[in-house]
Amino acid sequence: MIELNKVTFAYPDGENILADVGFSIQPGERVVLLGANGCGKSTLLKLINGLLTPTSGEIRFHGQPLTAAALRRREFVQRFRAEVGMVFQQPDAMLFNATVAEEIAYGPQRLDMPEVDDLVRRWARRMQLEKYLDSPPYQLSGGEKQRLCLACVLAVQPKLLLLDEPTANLDPRSTGWLVDFLLDQNNLTTLVTTQNLSLAAELGRRAIILGEHGTLLYDGSLKQVLSDTDLLWQANLAHTHRHRHADGTEHRHVHVHEDWS
């Protein structure tokens, strides 16, 4: 579905944010993208979503190069936008319409999907937003905005869903709901960024870990890497500190960040 080959990205006159990153995602996979703040997780999602263009390297979508020129071709961009959806970490970056109903309808209308009003009602109901359909999005809580963004993306029925720290604005109950919801989407491929290792185990079986300088440190079993404290420490997903015992001796342990909320 998506293939990255030696992808590097840097802003003009800046250092590399990502360096020689390569991996592929097959239909139906549930992949968790792990890494510390600043390692390039959000940038990588934006590249896969076609919002940024690699400085070097190549991204392919179903075997076709994902380039600025390709995204100017109507047939290609319609298929790409219908199949690949992204929910940003900050919901306000995605919301710009006057009402909740208009937000959900925006994508389906752009893609000329049928029965848009039915889609709007269906996804508002699934995201528990029915009573807000005529309300402006800015009046919603952070968690409600996050659910609205999810409704906007899922209304176009994507095949690949990119989620950037999806629980950042959710309370524990809403987080549990989101995990259950994603697990129920049998035909959906997901790539989810998080720093919460406890949550990661609920969101996928495969882990991709980026190092602090945007390099690929690991691509493999999530279960296996969660027990590799040395690698997690290298990725700044674990920390070390000293323990002092009653007899005055000290030693140092590696500790995993189980919950960053």
Backbone bond lengths (Angstrom), bond angles and torsions (degrees), N, CA, C in turn:
res aa  C-N    CA-C-N  psi(-1)  N-CA   C-N-CA  omega(-1)  CA-C   N-CA-C  phi
1 M - - - 1.465 - - 1.524 111.18 -
2 I 1.330 116.50 -51.07 1.463 122.46 178.03 1.520 108.21 -131.69
3 E 1.326 115.84 135.40 1.465 120.85 177.54 1.519 109.72 -135.08
4 L 1.325 116.84 129.46 1.458 122.83 176.18 1.523 108.70 -112.58
5 N 1.322 116.18 133.30 1.456 121.26 -179.19 1.523 109.70 -128.58
6 K 1.344 116.40 107.25 1.464 123.34 177.39 1.533 111.86 51.00
7 V 1.317 115.79 49.13 1.470 120.63 -177.49 1.524 110.36 -79.68
8 T 1.317 115.14 125.43 1.465 123.00 175.48 1.525 107.66 -124.43
9 F 1.331 114.92 142.36 1.465 118.53 177.89 1.511 109.60 -141.05
10 A 1.321 115.03 135.50 1.465 122.27 173.68 1.513 108.29 -146.81
11 Y 1.322 115.98 141.58 1.458 119.40 172.08 1.531 108.92 -73.61
12 P 1.335 118.03 156.86 1.469 119.83 -178.40 1.536 111.61 -52.93
13 D 1.323 114.72 133.19 1.472 122.24 178.42 1.525 112.75 61.91
14 G 1.325 116.60 22.52 1.460 119.56 -180.00 1.509 111.94 -121.45
15 E 1.331 116.00 169.38 1.451 121.01 176.87 1.527 109.55 -75.60
16 N 1.327 114.66 160.85 1.452 119.33 177.55 1.523 110.69 -61.29
17 I 1.325 115.89 132.91 1.462 121.27 171.94 1.514 109.27 -91.46
18 L 1.326 116.70 -35.24 1.463 122.93 173.86 1.517 108.11 -128.45
19 A 1.335 116.72 145.16 1.458 120.34 -176.32 1.524 110.86 -137.82
20 D 1.331 116.40 112.79 1.471 123.39 172.79 1.529 112.60 53.98
21 V 1.314 116.75 47.32 1.466 121.34 -179.67 1.526 109.31 -86.45
22 G 1.320 115.93 130.79 1.450 120.09 178.75 1.517 112.60 -143.49
23 F 1.316 116.60 130.53 1.458 123.26 173.98 1.522 108.22 -170.05
24 S 1.309 116.89 168.92 1.460 120.99 175.84 1.520 109.39 -131.22
25 I 1.314 115.94 155.44 1.462 122.85 178.53 1.517 108.18 -124.08
26 Q 1.325 115.76 126.09 1.451 121.60 -179.46 1.535 110.18 -95.15
27 P 1.337 117.33 153.64 1.469 119.77 177.82 1.523 111.66 -55.40
28 G 1.318 115.20 134.52 1.458 121.05 177.64 1.508 115.04 90.71
29 E 1.328 118.42 -7.79 1.465 120.47 -179.16 1.520 111.05 -73.64
30 R 1.326 114.94 149.26 1.466 122.92 172.59 1.525 106.88 -116.63
31 V 1.316 116.51 106.07 1.457 121.82 -172.70 1.526 109.36 -116.13
32 V 1.332 115.77 137.30 1.460 121.80 177.20 1.523 108.06 -111.15
33 L 1.327 116.53 126.38 1.458 123.14 179.36 1.524 108.51 -100.17
34 L 1.321 116.07 113.64 1.457 122.25 -174.75 1.523 110.80 -110.49
35 G 1.320 115.22 152.57 1.452 120.73 176.62 1.515 110.25 163.35
36 A 1.312 115.74 158.52 1.461 120.99 -179.23 1.518 110.47 -75.42
37 N 1.333 116.65 168.19 1.455 121.15 175.90 1.526 110.65 -55.41
38 G 1.336 116.18 135.57 1.451 120.42 176.05 1.510 115.52 86.40
39 C 1.331 118.13 2.94 1.465 119.81 -177.52 1.525 112.73 -84.15
40 G 1.336 118.02 -9.44 1.455 120.33 176.49 1.514 115.53 107.24
41 K 1.333 118.39 13.83 1.472 120.55 -177.89 1.529 111.37 -62.03
42 S 1.319 116.94 -49.88 1.471 120.07 -178.87 1.518 110.97 -64.58
43 T 1.332 116.70 -39.95 1.461 120.47 177.87 1.519 110.69 -61.11
44 L 1.320 117.07 -41.07 1.462 120.68 179.79 1.527 111.06 -62.46
45 L 1.328 117.76 -42.02 1.461 120.01 177.28 1.526 111.06 -62.83
46 K 1.323 117.42 -40.69 1.468 120.72 179.91 1.521 111.02 -65.43
47 L 1.315 117.68 -34.05 1.458 121.10 175.87 1.525 110.64 -65.87
48 I 1.332 116.23 -45.62 1.459 120.30 179.75 1.531 110.48 -65.36
49 N 1.322 116.42 -30.71 1.467 121.43 179.76 1.531 112.68 -83.96
50 G 1.318 117.38 0.92 1.452 120.62 177.75 1.509 114.78 76.59
51 L 1.322 117.67 12.72 1.467 120.73 -179.91 1.523 111.78 -85.12
52 L 1.326 116.61 -21.93 1.455 123.17 174.18 1.528 108.01 -128.00
53 T 1.319 116.05 158.48 1.457 122.16 178.88 1.523 109.22 -114.66
54 P 1.325 119.10 133.17 1.473 120.44 -179.64 1.523 111.90 -57.97
55 T 1.326 115.83 144.02 1.456 120.96 171.86 1.522 109.94 -66.86
56 S 1.328 115.99 -38.18 1.456 122.23 173.29 1.518 108.05 -151.91
57 G 1.323 115.53 166.77 1.455 119.57 -175.87 1.525 111.23 89.01
58 E 1.322 115.38 -174.73 1.460 119.76 -172.71 1.520 111.11 -144.04
59 I 1.329 115.46 142.62 1.462 123.04 171.21 1.523 107.20 -117.41
60 R 1.331 116.41 134.33 1.464 121.08 178.35 1.524 110.36 -120.71
61 F 1.311 114.91 141.54 1.462 123.47 177.67 1.518 107.11 -117.16
62 H 1.342 116.33 113.01 1.469 120.98 -174.39 1.525 111.07 50.11
63 G 1.331 116.26 40.40 1.453 121.14 176.38 1.508 115.32 86.39
64 Q 1.317 118.18 -10.47 1.460 121.31 -178.99 1.524 110.46 -99.70
65 P 1.344 118.22 136.66 1.466 120.24 179.94 1.524 111.44 -59.09
66 L 1.333 115.21 132.50 1.461 121.52 176.44 1.518 107.21 -93.18
67 T 1.311 116.16 97.75 1.461 122.12 -176.00 1.527 109.91 -128.50
68 A 1.323 115.21 167.47 1.470 119.42 176.79 1.522 110.47 -60.74
69 A 1.332 116.80 -37.96 1.463 120.18 179.19 1.523 110.97 -65.37
70 A 1.340 116.73 -41.10 1.469 119.98 179.32 1.520 110.87 -63.98
71 L 1.325 116.77 -37.13 1.460 120.59 -178.69 1.526 112.83 -74.39
72 R 1.318 116.61 -7.05 1.473 120.26 173.27 1.528 111.68 -91.84
73 R 1.340 116.36 -8.55 1.456 119.98 177.62 1.521 109.25 -87.28
74 R 1.300 117.10 123.59 1.468 122.23 -171.94 1.534 112.07 -57.00
75 E 1.318 117.04 -46.78 1.463 119.46 -176.69 1.521 111.37 -63.03
76 F 1.343 116.49 -43.67 1.455 120.47 -179.19 1.525 111.25 -67.02
77 V 1.322 117.36 -48.34 1.455 119.87 -174.09 1.525 111.36 -66.92
78 Q 1.327 117.56 -33.42 1.463 119.08 178.20 1.521 110.89 -65.49
79 R 1.340 115.61 -43.32 1.463 117.81 178.03 1.519 110.95 -65.95
80 F 1.340 117.03 -43.20 1.457 120.63 -178.14 1.521 111.28 -63.06
81 R 1.325 118.16 -47.45 1.464 120.88 -178.60 1.528 112.26 -69.07
82 A 1.323 116.68 -25.41 1.463 119.38 176.83 1.523 111.32 -76.66
83 E 1.336 117.44 -29.27 1.464 120.40 -173.77 1.525 113.89 -97.68
84 V 1.337 117.40 -25.32 1.467 120.87 -175.11 1.524 109.25 -118.58
85 G 1.324 116.62 119.93 1.456 121.44 178.89 1.517 110.81 -124.95
86 M 1.321 116.50 148.04 1.469 121.02 -178.53 1.517 110.31 -132.31
87 V 1.329 115.29 136.35 1.462 122.12 172.83 1.524 107.67 -111.36
88 F 1.336 115.87 120.33 1.455 121.80 -176.80 1.532 111.23 -75.23
89 Q 1.327 114.98 159.30 1.458 120.19 177.92 1.527 110.83 -65.32
90 Q 1.330 117.29 -39.01 1.459 121.60 179.30 1.527 108.56 -101.34
91 P 1.324 119.18 108.87 1.464 121.73 -175.49 1.519 113.84 -57.49
92 D 1.340 117.74 -34.83 1.460 119.95 -176.37 1.526 112.48 -61.62
93 A 1.333 117.27 -19.85 1.462 120.36 178.18 1.522 111.93 -70.30
94 M 1.337 117.11 -16.75 1.460 121.30 -175.99 1.517 113.78 -106.69
95 L 1.312 117.91 -14.55 1.463 121.24 -169.24 1.524 110.66 -103.79
96 F 1.345 115.71 123.89 1.469 118.83 -176.23 1.528 112.56 -146.85
97 N 1.337 118.69 -2.66 1.455 120.65 -179.22 1.528 111.19 -88.42
98 A 1.333 116.21 168.19 1.461 121.28 -173.38 1.517 113.18 -74.51
99 T 1.343 117.53 -30.65 1.463 120.48 -178.00 1.518 109.99 -135.80
100 V 1.318 114.75 164.27 1.467 121.66 176.74 1.523 110.16 -60.30
101 A 1.339 116.86 -42.77 1.467 120.50 -179.78 1.525 111.00 -60.69
102 E 1.328 116.95 -41.20 1.459 120.23 -179.56 1.519 111.36 -68.66
103 E 1.334 116.26 -33.47 1.464 119.22 176.93 1.530 110.63 -62.28
104 I 1.324 117.34 -48.72 1.465 120.84 -177.46 1.527 110.43 -66.42
105 A 1.330 116.68 -34.79 1.469 120.98 -176.74 1.523 112.68 -75.63
106 Y 1.317 118.17 -20.13 1.461 121.38 -170.04 1.534 112.45 -56.98
107 G 1.332 117.33 -53.04 1.459 120.89 -178.01 1.524 113.01 -62.44
108 P 1.337 117.96 -53.11 1.467 119.08 178.38 1.527 113.40 -56.33
109 Q 1.323 117.16 -36.97 1.465 119.19 178.43 1.519 111.23 -66.68
110 R 1.332 117.44 -41.75 1.461 120.18 179.50 1.524 111.76 -63.43
111 L 1.338 116.50 -29.77 1.460 120.75 -178.56 1.522 112.53 -95.83
112 D 1.330 116.25 8.39 1.472 121.80 177.52 1.532 112.15 57.35
113 M 1.324 116.23 39.98 1.461 120.29 178.49 1.529 110.12 -78.39
114 P 1.323 118.03 148.19 1.470 120.36 -179.52 1.524 111.85 -79.44
115 E 1.324 115.84 160.11 1.470 123.74 172.15 1.531 111.72 51.41
116 V 1.327 114.51 52.54 1.463 119.96 -177.03 1.526 111.83 -62.91
117 D 1.325 117.61 -39.78 1.469 120.16 -179.17 1.528 110.88 -60.39
118 D 1.324 116.63 -38.81 1.466 119.86 177.77 1.524 110.84 -66.10
119 L 1.339 116.36 -40.04 1.462 119.93 177.67 1.528 110.73 -61.62
120 V 1.323 116.20 -42.72 1.461 120.49 -179.20 1.526 110.38 -60.36
121 R 1.311 116.53 -48.59 1.467 119.55 -178.94 1.529 111.41 -64.61
122 R 1.327 116.00 -40.05 1.463 119.90 -178.04 1.527 111.64 -62.94
123 W 1.344 115.94 -46.81 1.459 117.92 -177.16 1.529 112.33 -76.82
124 A 1.320 117.47 -29.39 1.465 119.22 172.82 1.520 110.43 -63.10
125 R 1.324 116.06 -39.64 1.466 120.02 178.80 1.530 110.88 -66.98
126 R 1.330 117.10 -43.78 1.463 120.28 -178.17 1.521 111.47 -66.21
127 M 1.325 117.22 -31.02 1.457 121.03 -179.79 1.522 112.69 -96.45
128 Q 1.319 116.40 9.98 1.469 122.35 176.68 1.537 110.99 59.27
129 L 1.331 115.46 44.89 1.461 121.25 -178.28 1.523 112.57 -122.14
130 E 1.328 117.70 11.17 1.468 120.86 -174.83 1.522 112.88 -55.02
131 K 1.318 117.41 -41.65 1.464 119.52 -174.97 1.525 112.49 -73.20
132 Y 1.351 116.83 -7.33 1.463 119.97 -178.54 1.523 113.14 -106.45
133 L 1.332 118.39 7.88 1.459 120.66 -172.55 1.530 113.21 -54.36
134 D 1.323 117.92 -35.90 1.469 120.99 -178.94 1.519 113.01 -96.76
135 S 1.331 116.50 7.06 1.471 120.72 -177.82 1.524 110.64 -93.23
136 P 1.337 117.63 151.50 1.473 119.91 173.90 1.529 110.10 -72.87
137 P 1.311 118.23 141.25 1.464 120.56 -176.91 1.519 114.54 -58.31
138 Y 1.342 117.79 -28.87 1.467 118.69 -176.92 1.519 112.71 -65.54
139 Q 1.327 117.23 -16.81 1.457 120.24 179.34 1.527 112.67 -81.92
140 L 1.321 118.23 -9.49 1.462 121.38 -177.88 1.521 110.79 -79.15
141 S 1.325 116.01 157.53 1.459 121.32 173.50 1.530 109.28 -73.84
142 G 1.334 116.72 170.60 1.455 120.10 179.28 1.517 112.49 -59.05
143 G 1.324 116.82 -43.94 1.456 120.40 179.00 1.518 112.73 -65.98
144 E 1.336 116.56 -38.83 1.463 120.56 177.75 1.521 111.24 -66.20
145 K 1.332 116.72 -38.34 1.462 120.09 176.20 1.527 110.62 -63.04
146 Q 1.332 116.38 -39.78 1.459 119.84 179.23 1.526 110.61 -63.58
147 R 1.327 116.71 -41.61 1.462 120.08 177.65 1.523 111.05 -66.80
148 L 1.339 117.10 -35.20 1.465 120.59 177.13 1.528 110.39 -64.01
149 C 1.324 117.08 -44.41 1.463 119.93 178.26 1.524 110.77 -60.29
150 L 1.309 116.74 -40.03 1.459 120.74 178.16 1.527 110.05 -64.18
151 A 1.332 117.19 -41.55 1.460 121.08 177.85 1.530 110.88 -62.59
152 C 1.339 117.07 -41.18 1.466 121.20 -179.82 1.522 110.92 -60.19
153 V 1.321 116.59 -41.57 1.462 120.70 -177.74 1.521 111.16 -76.01
154 L 1.317 117.09 -44.33 1.462 120.07 -176.20 1.521 112.35 -72.02
155 A 1.321 117.70 -20.68 1.466 120.22 179.24 1.524 112.46 -63.41
156 V 1.343 117.34 -24.11 1.465 119.80 177.77 1.526 111.69 -89.58
157 Q 1.340 116.16 3.06 1.465 123.16 174.73 1.527 112.10 58.31
158 P 1.345 117.47 58.03 1.465 119.94 -179.01 1.528 111.37 -71.00
159 K 1.326 114.88 161.05 1.464 120.51 175.17 1.522 111.63 -99.39
160 L 1.347 116.18 -23.76 1.461 122.06 176.68 1.520 108.13 -124.80
161 L 1.330 116.13 123.25 1.462 121.76 -179.33 1.517 109.14 -113.24
162 L 1.331 116.33 122.45 1.459 123.73 177.48 1.528 108.04 -102.47
163 L 1.314 117.05 121.10 1.465 121.79 -176.86 1.524 109.33 -121.41
164 D 1.328 116.64 119.79 1.460 121.72 -178.39 1.529 109.40 -100.83
165 E 1.332 116.16 106.21 1.472 122.29 -178.49 1.532 110.27 45.73
166 P 1.330 118.29 61.34 1.473 120.82 -169.91 1.516 114.77 -66.80
167 T 1.332 118.13 -17.48 1.471 119.17 -178.21 1.523 112.68 -101.68
168 A 1.339 116.79 9.97 1.465 119.92 -175.81 1.520 112.63 -59.22
169 N 1.338 117.55 -31.78 1.461 121.10 -177.44 1.528 112.97 -111.94
170 L 1.332 116.46 15.46 1.458 120.23 -175.79 1.521 111.47 -106.82
171 D 1.336 115.61 143.81 1.459 119.88 172.87 1.532 108.07 -79.28
172 P 1.346 118.23 170.17 1.468 120.32 -176.48 1.527 113.92 -55.91
173 R 1.326 118.29 -39.83 1.465 120.20 -179.62 1.520 110.97 -64.88
174 S 1.336 116.93 -43.64 1.460 120.66 179.37 1.527 111.15 -67.75
175 T 1.327 116.34 -34.63 1.463 119.72 176.34 1.518 110.86 -62.03
176 G 1.318 116.58 -44.28 1.461 120.41 177.17 1.510 111.94 -61.26
177 W 1.334 115.79 -40.24 1.467 119.83 178.19 1.514 110.43 -62.48
178 L 1.349 117.89 -43.48 1.449 121.28 -178.18 1.522 111.15 -63.51
179 V 1.331 116.98 -43.26 1.464 120.15 179.02 1.521 110.32 -60.51
180 D 1.325 116.92 -46.60 1.472 120.68 179.02 1.526 110.88 -61.54
181 F 1.328 116.31 -41.46 1.462 120.62 -179.21 1.524 110.74 -61.33
182 L 1.328 116.90 -47.22 1.457 120.37 -178.47 1.523 111.52 -64.97
183 L 1.319 116.66 -37.61 1.464 120.14 179.36 1.526 111.46 -64.60
184 D 1.333 116.54 -26.90 1.468 120.61 -178.85 1.527 112.77 -81.85
185 Q 1.346 117.91 -10.95 1.469 120.80 -177.29 1.531 109.42 -87.78
186 N 1.330 115.73 83.86 1.458 121.06 -170.08 1.523 113.64 -65.14
187 N 1.322 118.51 -29.24 1.461 121.25 -175.16 1.527 113.04 -101.80
188 L 1.321 116.54 13.40 1.455 120.56 -175.52 1.529 110.39 -104.39
189 T 1.320 115.95 130.20 1.458 122.09 173.29 1.528 107.44 -91.11
190 T 1.330 117.37 135.86 1.467 119.41 -175.93 1.528 111.45 -130.84
191 L 1.325 114.65 143.18 1.463 123.04 169.73 1.522 105.90 -129.33
192 V 1.325 116.49 113.49 1.462 122.32 -170.92 1.523 109.86 -121.56
193 T 1.333 117.22 128.98 1.458 120.25 174.59 1.526 109.56 -93.04
194 T 1.318 115.49 143.73 1.457 120.58 175.65 1.527 108.83 -164.72
195 Q 1.317 115.53 158.65 1.461 122.09 168.71 1.525 110.73 -110.11
196 N 1.310 116.36 -5.43 1.457 122.32 -176.88 1.526 108.74 -86.84
197 L 1.317 117.22 103.02 1.460 120.84 -174.11 1.525 112.05 -69.97
198 S 1.314 118.02 -29.71 1.463 120.01 175.59 1.519 110.22 -64.84
199 L 1.322 116.56 -41.83 1.457 120.95 179.28 1.524 111.21 -70.17
200 A 1.320 116.47 -35.08 1.465 120.56 -178.04 1.522 111.59 -55.60
201 A 1.321 116.13 -39.58 1.460 120.30 -178.35 1.519 112.35 -63.87
202 E 1.333 117.24 -20.43 1.458 121.22 179.22 1.534 112.24 -89.57
203 L 1.322 116.72 -14.52 1.462 120.53 -169.49 1.524 114.28 -105.55
204 G 1.312 118.27 -8.27 1.457 118.63 -179.38 1.506 112.69 -176.50
205 R 1.331 114.91 173.27 1.458 121.84 176.96 1.522 111.91 -111.81
206 R 1.322 115.98 -17.75 1.465 121.08 -179.30 1.516 109.13 -112.29
207 A 1.313 116.57 138.65 1.461 121.83 179.02 1.519 110.34 -118.87
208 I 1.315 115.84 137.27 1.452 123.24 168.06 1.519 106.16 -117.30
209 I 1.333 117.27 125.44 1.462 121.28 -176.50 1.519 109.58 -117.78
210 L 1.329 114.98 128.39 1.456 121.47 175.41 1.522 109.64 -100.27
211 G 1.337 115.27 139.81 1.450 120.17 174.95 1.512 111.39 -80.58
212 E 1.314 115.44 178.52 1.466 120.16 -174.62 1.522 113.00 -66.51
213 H 1.309 118.82 -19.79 1.464 121.09 -179.64 1.525 111.44 -109.58
214 G 1.337 116.08 25.09 1.446 120.77 174.14 1.507 115.55 74.42
215 T 1.318 117.00 21.87 1.456 120.97 176.48 1.522 109.94 -97.27
216 L 1.313 116.61 155.33 1.455 121.72 179.43 1.525 109.09 -82.48
217 L 1.328 116.57 114.12 1.459 121.41 -179.82 1.520 112.92 -92.32
218 Y 1.330 116.86 -30.06 1.469 118.81 -172.02 1.514 109.51 -159.42
219 D 1.328 115.75 143.45 1.462 122.45 172.72 1.521 106.67 -148.21
220 G 1.321 116.11 106.83 1.455 118.69 -177.50 1.511 111.96 175.73
221 S 1.313 116.12 -152.71 1.462 122.72 -175.76 1.526 111.21 -63.12
222 L 1.327 116.00 127.33 1.458 120.42 176.89 1.521 110.33 -67.06
223 K 1.319 116.80 -43.74 1.460 120.60 -179.38 1.520 111.06 -57.90
224 Q 1.320 116.31 -41.11 1.459 120.29 -178.03 1.518 111.80 -66.95
225 V 1.338 116.90 -43.63 1.460 119.12 -174.67 1.525 112.06 -72.56
226 L 1.327 117.59 -25.58 1.467 119.17 -179.60 1.523 112.33 -65.25
227 S 1.323 117.25 -17.31 1.462 120.50 177.41 1.528 112.13 -100.36
228 D 1.331 117.12 1.73 1.463 121.73 -179.41 1.524 108.80 -97.39
229 T 1.327 116.48 82.27 1.463 120.40 -174.25 1.522 112.12 -65.66
230 D 1.325 117.89 -29.20 1.463 119.59 178.96 1.527 110.85 -65.53
231 L 1.324 116.59 -44.41 1.462 120.10 178.74 1.526 110.92 -67.08
232 L 1.337 117.10 -40.41 1.460 119.88 178.26 1.524 110.94 -64.29
233 W 1.318 116.97 -36.07 1.463 120.21 176.21 1.522 110.25 -66.26
234 Q 1.346 117.00 -40.98 1.460 120.87 178.39 1.522 111.19 -61.00
235 A 1.354 116.55 -35.34 1.467 121.43 -179.81 1.515 112.31 -85.07
236 N 1.336 117.94 4.00 1.465 123.55 -177.80 1.531 111.71 62.78
237 L 1.328 115.77 31.83 1.459 121.61 173.68 1.525 110.76 -103.30
238 A 1.314 116.23 3.22 1.460 122.73 176.04 1.529 106.89 -143.38
239 H 1.316 115.81 162.10 1.462 119.55 -179.81 1.528 109.11 -133.53
240 T 1.321 115.88 165.33 1.462 120.78 174.89 1.526 108.54 -119.58
241 H 1.314 115.36 145.16 1.462 119.69 168.97 1.535 109.54 -153.30
242 R 1.308 114.77 162.58 1.458 120.40 -174.43 1.519 111.63 -82.65
243 H 1.335 114.35 146.93 1.461 121.56 170.96 1.526 107.63 -115.59
244 R 1.322 116.55 131.66 1.460 121.03 178.22 1.520 108.79 -108.88
245 H 1.313 116.86 128.29 1.460 122.32 -178.93 1.525 110.87 -95.44
246 A 1.316 114.02 165.95 1.464 120.01 -176.34 1.525 112.20 -60.88
247 D 1.341 116.61 -29.18 1.468 119.29 -179.22 1.526 112.64 -82.25
248 G 1.345 116.39 4.54 1.450 120.28 176.70 1.510 114.82 92.57
249 T 1.329 117.94 -8.05 1.462 120.18 178.98 1.526 110.21 -78.18
250 E 1.314 114.84 154.16 1.464 121.08 178.97 1.525 109.77 -129.64
251 H 1.327 115.38 150.13 1.455 120.26 169.61 1.520 108.20 -151.41
252 R 1.320 115.77 167.30 1.460 121.44 -173.06 1.520 110.11 -115.41
253 H 1.355 116.22 135.00 1.459 123.02 177.95 1.517 110.18 -117.62
254 V 1.339 115.73 152.48 1.450 121.61 169.30 1.521 108.05 -92.96
255 H 1.327 117.16 130.46 1.451 122.15 -179.90 1.524 109.17 -121.14
256 V 1.315 115.92 138.16 1.455 121.91 179.11 1.522 109.49 -90.57
257 H 1.344 116.41 139.36 1.462 121.95 175.74 1.511 108.48 -78.12
258 E 1.304 118.17 96.58 1.457 120.90 -177.32 1.515 112.46 -75.93
259 D 1.328 117.23 -31.91 1.463 119.19 -176.55 1.520 108.43 -146.06
260 W 1.325 115.98 120.87 1.449 121.97 -178.82 1.506 112.52 -100.92
261 S 1.318 117.86 4.95 1.472 119.49 -175.89 1.522 110.38 -77.86
